[in-house]
Amino acid sequence: MILAAAVNPALPLRRVALLATAFALLDSLRIVAYPRTLVALHGSGSADQPSLFTRSTLLSANLTMALWLYEQNGCRTNRAISVNACNALMCGAIAASVGWLRWMQSAFASASSL
């Protein structure tokens, strides 16, 4: 590997560019999957399946990663930061939806028991 980099110094730069593109592409696919989860949640009206703790943890992890990348990148944005910020936003939307649906279910259950 060191020999290949010495012979062709552009090799590590291409590898980094390829990894950055793969990261942005694959994580962008996650962003596309989140609306399906939101539609399924609100379509079923049931928030029993998704874990609020898991979604809150994913929100925190994605937000922390976006902020860390922003600091490491000299306070400039790039694709990785944008993707992590969007993932955090979508995890927050799902966590808020789960919380809202659970609150509505408990309010409806207590009102119908009267």
C-alpha positions in Angstrom: 0.0 0.0 0.0 2.8 2.4 0.9 4.6 1.4 -2.3 1.5 2.0 -4.4 1.1 5.5 -2.9 4.7 6.3 -3.5 4.4 5.3 -7.2 1.1 7.0 -7.6 0.5 9.8 -5.1 -3.0 10.5 -6.4 -4.1 7.0 -5.3 -5.0 8.0 -1.6 -6.8 11.1 -2.9 -9.0 8.9 -5.2 -9.7 6.5 -2.4 -10.8 9.3 -0.1 -13.0 10.8 -2.8 -14.5 7.3 -3.5 -15.2 6.8 0.2 -16.7 10.2 0.6 -19.0 9.6 -2.4 -20.0 6.2 -1.2 -20.8 7.6 2.3 -22.9 10.4 0.8 -24.7 8.0 -1.5 -25.4 5.3 1.0 -26.4 7.6 3.8 -28.6 9.6 1.5 -30.5 6.4 0.9 -31.3 6.4 4.6 -32.8 9.8 4.3 -35.1 8.5 1.5 -36.2 5.6 3.8 -37.2 7.9 6.6 -40.4 9.3 5.0 -41.6 5.7 4.5 -41.3 5.2 8.2 -43.2 8.4 8.9 -46.0 7.5 6.5 -46.2 4.0 8.0 -46.4 5.4 11.5 -49.1 7.9 10.7 -50.9 5.5 8.4 -51.2 2.8 11.1 -51.8 5.3 13.9 -49.8 3.0 16.2 -46.5 3.9 17.7 -46.0 0.7 19.7 -43.3 -0.7 17.5 -40.6 2.0 17.1 -38.4 2.7 20.1 -38.4 6.3 21.2 -35.1 5.7 23.0 -33.5 4.3 19.8 -34.7 7.2 17.7 -33.5 9.8 20.2 -30.1 8.0 20.4 -29.8 8.1 16.6 -30.8 11.7 16.6 -28.1 12.5 19.1 -25.5 10.4 17.3 -26.2 12.0 13.9 -26.3 15.5 15.3 -23.1 15.0 17.2 -21.3 13.5 14.2 -22.4 16.4 12.0 -21.1 18.9 14.6 -17.9 17.1 15.0 -17.3 16.9 11.2 -18.1 20.6 11.0 -15.5 21.4 13.6 -12.9 19.1 11.9 -13.6 20.7 8.6 -12.7 24.2 9.7 -16.3 25.2 10.4 -17.2 24.6 6.7 -20.0 22.3 5.5 -19.5 19.4 3.1 -21.6 16.4 1.9 -20.9 14.3 5.0 -22.0 17.1 7.3 -25.2 17.7 5.3 -26.1 14.0 5.2 -25.6 13.6 9.0 -27.6 16.8 9.7 -30.5 15.5 7.4 -30.3 12.1 9.2 -30.6 13.9 12.5 -33.5 15.9 11.3 -35.4 12.8 10.1 -34.7 10.9 13.3 -36.0 13.9 15.2 -39.2 13.9 13.0 -39.7 10.2 13.7 -39.1 10.6 17.5 -41.5 13.5 17.6 -44.1 11.5 15.6 -43.7 8.5 18.0 -44.0 10.8 21.0 -47.1 12.5 19.5 -48.8 9.3 18.6 -48.2 7.8 22.0 -49.5 10.9 23.7 -52.6 10.9 21.5 -53.1 7.2 22.2 -52.9 7.6 25.9 -55.2 10.7 25.8 -57.7 8.8 23.7 -57.5 5.8 26.0 -58.1 7.8 29.1 -61.0 9.8 27.5 -62.7 6.6 26.4 -62.4 5.0 29.8 -64.6 7.8 31.3 
